Amino acid sequence: MHQLAKNDIPSNFIWKRYSWDDQENNTPDRQLSKEDTNIHKIYQSVLPHLQELPKDLDGYGLIHQDAHLGDLLIENYQITLFDFDDCVYGHFI
C-alpha cells in the first residue's frame, strides 16, 4: 500500500483524505475520557514533535489509520488488512 500511496493523486480534490492531524480526524477529546488527564498532557506534549516530522514521499502518504483486530485477518502467520475506509495521510510504519 505504501508503494502505491507514494503516487496517489486524487482525480477530484473532494476525494482527498484528511491528514492524520487534521481537526476532523485527530480527535483525542472524543477518543479519551476527561479523566485521562495525564494521557491528554502527554499527547499535547508529543503532538508538536510529530507534526514536525518530514513528509517526504518515502515516509509519508496514504495509510490505513485504524488497523485494529476488526480490520485484519491472521492466518498461517500472515496478516491481511482490510476495511480501508478510514485511510488518511500520515507517516508510514
Secondary structure, DSSP 8 states (H G I E B T S, - for coil): -HHHHTT---SSGGG---BTT-TTT--HHHHS-TT-HHHHHHHHHHHHHHHTS---TTTEEEEETT--GGGEEEETTEEEE---TTEEEEE--
